Amino acid sequence: MNAIRLGLVASMLFLAGCGDDAVREPENQEGVTSQVETIPVSVRFEDNPTAEALQDRLPLTLSMQDLHQNEKYFYFDEPFPTNPERVGSIRAGDVMLYGDDCLVLFYEDVETSYAYTRIGRVENFTTLAPLLGSGTVELTFQN
């Protein structure tokens, strides 16, 4: 099991996802610098109620399981506000909510017909990708 620390500074900036092959930039352009193990990672959050609700729950340490060798997920006990949309294309580094209680971090690009609520995007994701692979990882989200 990889131990991964992902610190999210509580400034709201999240992914404004992709419905086609192009990655949209988040509406709020302010960057957040975080750290995964010793690797600095920049995160952008969407400016929406889902992202705000996640940040209200910080700090969090989540044991995220692997699914389909392309995503890590964690089910919360309490639901989040949602605004699901059929996103079509998902890119590595996208952070989304499936349903109203499942946080998903994608580490591979994928085409999907499922609906997700956008939460954010890990920028410079290529530095993080090698740490995710298969298996369960522990991610810590903190202010």
Disulfide bonds with the S-S distance in Angstrom:
none
